[in-house]
Amino acid sequence: MRGLGVQHRVGFFPGLMLGLALTALGVLGLSDPTSAAPKVSTKTIYFTVSGSTPSQVLRSILSRGPGIRTGGKAMATTQAKISQTLKPKGKNGCRYSSKAVITLRLPRLAKSSLKSRSVRRVWRNFDRYIRAHENRHKSIFLSCARRIDKKARRYIRRNGCKNAKVKITQIMVDERLRCNRLNQAYDRRERSRIRALPLIRQARAGTRATVASAKKRKKRVRRAKRKRN
């Protein structure tokens, strides 16, 4: 997945990283029938951005923001590493567990940039939206993790531990693909809202004005050279 930014098209790209640690088993029965509840841990990593205008702040976000594996850029990301473990328990049973590690990467505005009134006016709205957006991705990932846990436990209860390794691996793969589709669909629905954010609108307008001003300067320089010649 590729982040869009330098052309002032903006996107948030969640990435699902799959981790799977399974022990080959030949025993039957699930002797640890706990409820479907994966162990979850969440952390938020901030990167500092700065600028005295909305355009400068957006450029700072895109240049300092989290990189996407394909080489793109993004303003923020939510990643989930979901893993599951299957171990023998006693003579005739096995123990299943799953874990989800959610990592959010969000921009944090430098205190010096808050001195700019134009930046201060648009940052709070942007910050509020981006946190809500990434928290929605987090909710989608957690829902996926719960589905994986629930489906794996249901299969083992019904079929025992024999061949469970292959089956719960397939469950993980299927749910990973489904989860990515859900996150991508959410991003598509949010594109118009992202473009309408005051920070984005003003940054794009400022960039267009800067480009137009640069073109005018070049024209003036060319005219001056022709007159001299």
C-alpha positions in Angstrom: 0.0 0.0 0.0 1.2 3.4 -0.9 0.7 6.7 1.0 -0.3 9.8 -1.0 1.0 13.1 0.1 3.5 15.1 -2.0 0.8 15.9 -4.6 -1.5 16.9 -1.7 -3.6 13.8 -1.9 -3.8 12.5 1.6 -4.4 9.1 2.9 -4.1 6.9 6.0 -2.8 3.4 5.4 -3.1 0.7 8.1 -0.9 -2.3 7.7 -1.6 -5.8 9.0 1.5 -7.8 9.8 0.9 -11.5 10.4 2.8 -13.4 13.0 2.2 -17.1 13.6 3.8 -19.3 16.2 2.4 -22.8 16.2 3.5 -26.1 17.7 2.8 -29.2 15.6 0.3 -31.4 17.6 -1.2 -34.8 17.3 -3.3 -34.7 20.5 -7.1 -34.4 20.7 -9.4 -32.1 22.6 -9.2 -28.6 23.9 -8.7 -28.6 27.7 -8.5 -24.9 28.0 -11.9 -23.7 26.9 -11.6 -20.0 27.9 -13.7 -17.4 26.2 -12.7 -15.9 22.9 -10.6 -13.0 24.1 -7.2 -12.3 22.6 -4.6 -10.6 24.8 -4.3 -7.0 23.5 -1.7 -4.4 24.0 -1.7 -0.9 22.4 1.0 1.7 22.1 1.2 5.1 20.4 4.3 6.5 18.9 4.5 10.3 18.1 6.6 12.1 15.6 7.1 15.8 15.9 6.1 18.1 13.1 6.5 21.9 12.7 5.8 24.9 10.5 4.6 28.5 10.6 1.9 27.9 7.9 -0.5 25.1 7.1 1.5 24.2 4.0 4.7 23.9 6.0 3.0 21.8 8.6 1.6 19.4 6.0 5.0 19.1 4.3 6.6 18.4 7.7 4.0 15.7 8.3 4.6 14.0 5.0 8.4 14.1 5.3 8.6 13.0 8.9 5.6 10.7 9.0 5.6 6.9 9.1 7.0 5.2 5.9 5.0 2.6 4.1 6.8 -0.6 3.0 6.3 0.2 -0.7 8.1 3.5 -0.2 5.1 5.9 0.1 4.3 8.3 2.8 1.4 8.8 5.2 0.3 11.2 7.8 -0.5 8.5 10.3 -0.7 4.7 10.5 -2.2 2.0 12.6 -0.5 -1.4 12.5 -1.6 -4.7 14.0 0.6 -7.7 14.7 -1.8 -10.6 15.4 -0.3 -14.0 16.5 -1.7 -17.3 17.8 -0.2 -20.1 19.7 -1.2 -23.8 20.1 0.5 -25.9 22.7 0.0 -29.4 24.2 -1.7 -29.6 27.6 -1.8 -32.8 29.6 -2.2 -36.1 27.8 -5.3 -35.4 25.7 -5.6 -31.7 25.4 -4.1 -28.6 24.0 -4.1 -24.9 24.8 -4.9 -22.1 22.3 -4.2 -18.4 22.8 -3.9 -15.4 20.6 -2.4 -11.9 20.9 -2.8 -8.6 19.2 -0.2 -5.8 19.4 -1.6 -2.5 18.0 0.8 0.4 17.2 -0.5 3.9 16.3 1.9 6.5 14.8 0.6 10.0 15.0 2.0 13.5 14.4 2.5 15.9 17.3 2.9 19.6 16.6 6.0 21.3 18.0 5.2 23.9 20.7 7.0 26.6 18.7 4.5 26.1 15.8 1.6 26.9 18.1 2.8 30.5 18.1 1.5 30.8 14.6 -2.2 31.8 14.7 -2.9 30.4 11.2 -1.5 27.0 12.3 -3.1 27.0 15.7 -6.6 27.6 14.2 -6.5 24.5 12.0 -4.3 22.1 14.1 -6.9 21.2 16.8 -9.4 20.2 14.2 -6.9 18.1 12.3 -5.5 16.5 15.4 -9.0 15.5 16.6 -9.9 14.0 13.3 -6.6 12.1 12.8 -6.9 10.5 16.2 -10.5 9.5 15.6 -9.6 8.1 12.2 -6.7 5.9 13.5 -8.8 4.8 16.4 -11.4 3.5 13.9 -8.6 1.5 12.2 -7.7 0.2 15.7 -11.3 -0.9 16.3 -11.3 -2.8 13.0 -8.1 -4.6 13.8 -9.4 -5.5 17.3 -12.6 -6.9 15.8 -10.5 -9.0 13.4 -8.4 -10.3 16.3 -11.5 -11.3 18.2 -12.9 -13.1 15.1 -9.7 -15.0 14.6 -9.6 -16.1 18.3 -13.3 -17.1 18.3 -13.1 -19.1 15.0 -10.0 -20.9 16.1 -11.4 -21.9 19.5 -14.7 -23.0 17.9 -12.8 -25.2 15.4 -10.8 -26.9 18.2 -13.8 -27.5 20.4 -15.6 -29.2 17.5 -12.7 -31.1 15.9 -10.0 -31.4 18.5 -6.4 -30.5 18.1 -5.5 -32.9 15.2 -4.8 -30.9 12.1 -5.7 -27.7 14.0 -2.4 -26.1 13.1 -3.3 -26.0 9.4 -6.9 -24.9 10.0 -6.1 -22.0 12.4 -3.4 -20.9 10.0 -6.0 -20.7 7.2 -8.3 -18.8 9.6 -5.6 -16.3 10.2 -4.9 -15.8 6.5 -8.6 -15.4 5.6 -9.3 -12.9 8.4 -6.1 -10.9 7.5 -7.4 -10.4 4.0 -10.9 -9.5 5.2 -9.4 -7.0 7.7 -7.3 -5.3 5.0 -10.4 -4.9 2.9 -12.4 -3.4 5.7 -9.6 -0.9 6.4 -9.2 0.0 2.8 -13.0 0.5 2.4 -13.0 2.9 5.4 -10.2 4.9 3.9 -12.0 5.3 0.7 -15.2 6.5 2.5 -13.1 9.1 4.3 -11.3 10.6 1.4 -13.7 13.5 0.9 -13.6 14.3 4.6 -9.8 14.3 4.7 -9.7 16.7 1.7 -12.1 19.0 3.5 -10.1 19.4 6.6 -9.1 23.1 7.1 -5.4 22.2 7.4 -5.5 20.3 4.1 -7.5 22.9 2.3 -5.4 25.8 3.4 -2.2 23.9 2.8 -3.2 23.1 -0.8 -4.4 26.7 -1.4 -1.1 28.0 0.0 0.9 25.7 -2.2 -1.0 26.8 -5.3 -0.4 30.4 -4.4 3.3 29.7 -3.9 3.5 28.0 -7.3 1.7 30.8 -9.0 3.9 33.4 -7.4 7.0 31.4 -8.4 5.8 31.3 -12.0 5.2 35.1 -12.0 8.7 35.7 -10.7 10.2 33.5 -13.5 8.2 35.4 -16.1 9.5 38.8 -14.7 13.0 37.5 -14.8 12.7 36.3 -18.4 11.2 39.7 -19.4 14.0 41.5 -17.7 16.6 39.4 -19.5 15.0 40.0 -22.9 15.0 43.8 -22.3 18.6 43.8 -21.4 19.4 41.8 -24.5 
